[in-house]
């Protein structure tokens, strides 16, 4: 039950572009630029690093229907290239750009709520002295 509430909270604050801790302060300072901290509770957003995640998810999700539309137009009407530039390119932009911000908000909220951190390599634990692992498998 707690996981369902957390997931609902992640989506709710992410789509609204609000602070993942208090749900009130603004998450963004610009269209996609994160604010330095929450103006209400003071949460420092430096932990958040969604990198290219939002762009990847949006492109991979929206590319399929837009590509299918483009192929359908090509096979059904065999139009010149300029028709694709006038129809498919704007459709792709209209499908991708508006959802970038909510997806980024969801990923940042998910990082906070799930306490996600940058991956680190652990050093192997030192073997006890005088004992060497065998190479026999």
Secondary structure, DSSP 8 states (H G I E B T S, - for coil): -HHHHHHHHHHHHHHHTB-TTTS-SBSBSSSS-B-SB-TTT--BGGG---TTHHHHHHHHHHHHHHHHHHHHHHHHH---HHHHHHHHHHHHHHHHHHHHHHHHHHHHHHHHHTT-------------TT----S--
